[in-house]
Amino acid sequence: MVTATLERAREVACAVVDPELPMLTLADLGVLRDITVDDDGVVTAAITPTYSGCPAMAAMRDDLVRELRAAGFPDVRVRIALEPAWTTDWITPAGRKALAAAGISPPGPAPRRSGPVPLRLAPTRRAVRCPLCGSDDVEAGSEFGSTACKALYRCRACLEPFEHVKEI
């Protein structure tokens, strides 16, 4: 019974979509870290923000609570897990395909760092391909798109603008 309850809670939580990237579930985005059900039936979902101060965290929390309660779990808690820090490497292959299908360039591999993060005032260089035509002949338009975790680009081949999820 407990295993079935846990599996059902996971199934429901894994289907909750991201409020800023609705083509992705929280699981595909990699922010849904864990689901537990204790002996008293309390469901706890652990989520990790994509970056400090991410404004979507409150919506993610509210959506998880709403969907789990609607599925018959009356006592739901959401825990914020800050360690390890989220990375774009946690986006699933299905999530990357969904981003591209929606016209958003998925991130490449996240940078590997040890020690302090260097401060660079020049534009970040990324290996970006147009999600519409596949060309790598693209130009950066702005470091900030519709959300802080996306940058704006334009394809020189097909001339279409698109967003790119920044590597973190």
C-alpha positions in Angstrom: 0.0 0.0 0.0 2.8 2.5 0.9 4.7 1.7 -2.3 1.5 2.2 -4.4 0.9 5.5 -2.6 4.4 6.7 -3.2 4.3 5.7 -6.9 1.0 7.5 -7.3 2.4 10.6 -5.6 5.5 10.5 -7.9 3.3 10.0 -11.0 1.3 13.1 -10.1 4.3 15.3 -9.2 6.2 14.2 -12.3 3.3 15.5 -14.5 3.3 19.0 -13.1 4.5 21.5 -15.7 7.0 24.4 -15.3 5.2 27.7 -15.1 7.8 29.5 -17.4 8.5 26.6 -19.8 5.1 24.8 -20.0 6.4 22.3 -22.6 8.5 20.8 -19.7 7.4 19.0 -16.6 9.3 19.8 -13.4 10.8 16.3 -13.7 12.0 17.0 -17.2 13.5 20.3 -16.1 15.3 18.5 -13.3 14.0 20.7 -10.5 11.8 17.9 -9.0 14.3 16.2 -6.8 12.4 13.8 -4.6 9.0 12.7 -3.5 8.4 11.0 -0.2 5.4 9.7 1.7 5.7 9.3 5.5 3.9 6.8 7.7 1.1 9.4 8.4 0.5 9.9 4.6 2.3 13.3 4.4 3.6 13.8 0.9 6.8 15.9 0.7 8.1 17.1 -2.6 11.7 18.4 -2.8 12.4 21.0 -5.5 15.6 22.9 -6.4 15.5 26.4 -7.9 17.2 26.9 -11.3 19.0 29.9 -9.8 18.9 31.9 -6.6 15.8 34.1 -6.5 14.0 32.3 -9.3 10.5 33.9 -9.3 8.9 30.7 -10.5 9.6 28.8 -7.3 6.4 29.9 -5.6 4.3 28.9 -8.6 6.1 25.5 -8.8 5.3 25.0 -5.1 1.7 26.0 -5.5 1.2 23.8 -8.5 2.7 20.8 -6.8 0.5 21.3 -3.8 -2.7 21.8 -5.9 -2.1 18.8 -8.1 -1.2 16.4 -5.3 -4.2 17.5 -3.2 -6.5 17.1 -6.3 -5.1 13.6 -6.6 -6.2 12.8 -3.1 -3.2 13.6 -1.0 -4.6 16.0 1.7 -1.3 16.8 3.5 1.4 18.0 1.1 4.6 19.8 1.8 7.2 21.2 -0.5 10.8 21.4 0.6 13.4 23.6 -1.2 16.7 21.7 -1.7 19.6 24.0 -2.4 22.4 21.4 -2.5 23.6 20.3 -4.9 22.8 23.4 -7.0 20.6 22.8 -10.1 22.4 22.6 -13.4 21.1 22.6 -16.9 22.7 19.1 -17.2 19.7 17.8 -15.2 17.3 18.6 -18.1 16.3 15.2 -19.4 16.7 14.2 -23.1 12.9 14.3 -23.4 13.0 17.8 -22.0 15.7 19.0 -24.4 13.6 17.6 -27.3 10.5 19.4 -26.0 12.4 22.7 -25.8 13.6 22.4 -29.4 10.2 21.4 -30.6 8.8 24.5 -29.0 11.4 26.7 -30.8 13.7 27.1 -27.8 17.4 26.2 -28.2 18.2 23.7 -25.4 21.4 24.3 -23.4 24.7 22.6 -24.1 26.8 21.1 -21.4 27.0 23.2 -18.3 30.4 24.7 -17.6 32.7 22.8 -15.2 34.2 24.9 -12.4 36.2 24.4 -9.3 36.6 27.3 -6.9 35.1 30.8 -7.3 33.0 31.6 -10.3 34.9 34.2 -12.4 33.3 37.5 -13.2 33.3 38.2 -16.9 31.9 41.4 -18.3 32.1 40.3 -22.0 29.1 38.5 -23.6 29.1 34.8 -22.8 30.1 32.6 -25.8 27.9 29.6 -26.3 27.6 26.9 -28.9 24.1 27.6 -30.0 22.1 26.1 -32.9 18.9 27.4 -34.3 16.1 25.1 -33.1 14.1 25.8 -36.3 16.6 25.1 -39.1 19.6 23.7 -37.2 22.1 26.3 -38.3 24.9 27.4 -36.0 25.2 30.7 -37.8 23.5 32.7 -35.1 23.9 36.0 -33.4 23.2 37.0 -29.8 20.5 39.7 -29.4 20.3 40.0 -25.6 21.5 38.1 -22.6 18.0 38.2 -21.2 14.9 36.7 -22.9 11.4 36.3 -21.5 13.0 34.9 -18.3 16.4 35.5 -16.8 17.5 31.9 -17.6 17.1 32.4 -21.3 19.0 34.6 -23.9 17.7 35.9 -27.2 19.3 35.0 -30.5 18.6 35.4 -34.2 19.5 32.8 -36.8 21.4 34.4 -39.8 20.4 31.5 -42.0 16.6 31.5 -41.6 16.4 35.0 -40.0 14.1 33.8 -37.2 14.6 34.9 -33.6 14.7 32.3 -30.8 15.5 31.9 -27.2 18.3 29.8 -25.8 18.3 28.3 -22.3 21.5 29.4 -20.7 24.0 26.8 -19.5 24.2 26.9 -15.7 
